[in-house]
Amino acid sequence: MIRKIVLSNDPILRKKAKPVSKIDKKVKDLIKDLKDTLSVQKNPEGVGLAAPQIGKNLSIFLAKDRDFERVIINPEILKIQKNTTKEKVDKRKKEILEGCLSIPFYYGPLKRAPKVTVKYLDESEKTITETFEGFRAQIILHEIDHLEGVLFIDHIISEGKTLYKVEGDEWEEVELL
Amino acid sequence: MTGPGRSPIAAVVTQSPKPLGRKKTLTYSPVDKWGHEHGVPIYYSAEELIENTPDATIGILASYGEIIRKEVINLFPQGILVVHPSLLPKYRGASPVPAAIANGDELTGVSIIKMDEKVDHGPVITQFREQILPTDTSDILRNRLFEKSAKVITEMLTPYAQGKIKLKIQNEKEATFTKIMKREDGFVDLLKTPPIEIERFIRAMSSWPGAWTLVKLNPTDKTTRRLKLLGSHVEDGKLILDLVQLEGKDPVSWKQFKEGYNAMQFA
């Protein structure tokens, strides 16, 4: 079932998600709902969706990037490659304008870790350890943030970056208070 | 999370990063930085666009400094708009702003034209005028003109794209030309040039290539030295130099310079 995606002012997005203790029917239905809901997000296009975003405070999210698709339950970051401190290299790492389905049409340039290794449970309750890179690492980190009650705009603010509002072809800088 | 945000700018072309300063730190142009922060593809030559055709209908070009080939112009269905800081057809070419100041013009402006195969020759889409102030140097005036151009471009882009603007062919008979400036072009003979023209010339040449003249530090010297003229004014019809810089030295006031080299002569 397609659920309504909660917006950034909903307090559930600020809570820490509870770990899933058993993948029962309820959890399976929730995963189905997440899949249905994410699949219809075309404007803006969705590449990841966490359970709190459809109002369920559980540690589950989806990540999707073309043929890549993961259901991730109870993730635990094992290793995270820090952004290199050498200014020269750092500067050239492509910043992607990150956006969020709970804050539609707002984008900000975020430089996340290029590589992250995560231990998680998949839908069949199998424990998996997987390393994600590039844009996929960015999705994983964005969604894990959701499970921690963190939104991408928190990073934009703490890093002093600019937030943009996009309406059609109009781009506008947003003042952050 | 959503897919990456996409800027309405499909790509930018700018000069490649260059090692600058004593430490030779790789310095990126402002356009480069902007492109990077907005996730916009950056190219270091317009030629690269041929292989990587941007998903764009209009191109905009300002202070590019290189000839754009027809193959590149043709990549843009609605053409490339050129921002040229003069009231075309006056002052076509590479140094319109210094030319306007050096000639003592009181009025200049910016023309936005549709590029064709000849330099600064295409039909005019729009123009605006701008006063040249008695204190304007080329750098100051150019900045002001381009800042206003940015605003004008954003206003005219939609009506242009919708075909609502009638283009005006330039009058070839009124065309004048300016050239790329080299260091030699900054030379001025202080003894033979009218003061008012020297004063304008110093502002016109600032900051590149900079006005300069030749001096002998002692009357018996066989060699001449380059003296950069950084600032001046005219008082009672006479030229008063304010700031000068001897080749290889720091800038000093004219008074200080004269005290240091009281036997100097203009060569």
Contacts between the chains, C-beta under 8 A, distances in Angstrom:
chain1	res1	chain2	res2	distance
A	41	B	2	7.5
A	44	B	2	4.0
A	44	B	3	6.3
A	45	B	2	6.1
A	45	B	3	4.0
A	46	B	1	7.4
A	46	B	2	6.1
A	46	B	3	7.6
A	47	B	1	5.3
A	47	B	2	6.5
A	47	B	3	5.4
A	48	B	1	3.9
A	49	B	1	8.0
A	88	B	26	6.2
A	91	B	28	7.5
A	91	B	36	7.5
A	92	B	36	7.5
A	94	B	36	7.3
A	94	B	39	6.7
A	95	B	36	6.5
A	95	B	37	6.0
A	95	B	39	6.3
A	96	B	4	4.7
A	96	B	39	5.5
A	97	B	4	5.4
A	97	B	5	3.2
A	97	B	6	7.4
A	97	B	7	7.5
A	97	B	38	6.6
A	97	B	39	4.9
A	98	B	1	6.8
A	98	B	2	7.9
A	98	B	4	7.2
A	98	B	5	7.4
A	99	B	1	7.0
A	99	B	2	3.8
A	99	B	3	7.5
A	99	B	4	7.5
A	99	B	5	5.3
A	100	B	1	5.9
A	100	B	2	6.3
A	101	B	1	7.1
A	101	B	2	5.8
A	104	B	2	7.4
A	107	B	4	8.0
A	107	B	5	3.2
A	109	B	37	5.0
A	109	B	38	6.9
A	109	B	39	6.9
A	135	B	4	7.6
A	138	B	1	7.6
A	139	B	1	5.4
A	142	B	1	4.2
A	143	B	1	6.5
A	152	B	1	7.6
A	162	B	37	7.6
A	164	B	5	7.0
A	166	B	5	6.1
A	169	B	8	4.3
A	170	B	8	7.8
A	171	B	7	6.5
A	171	B	8	6.3
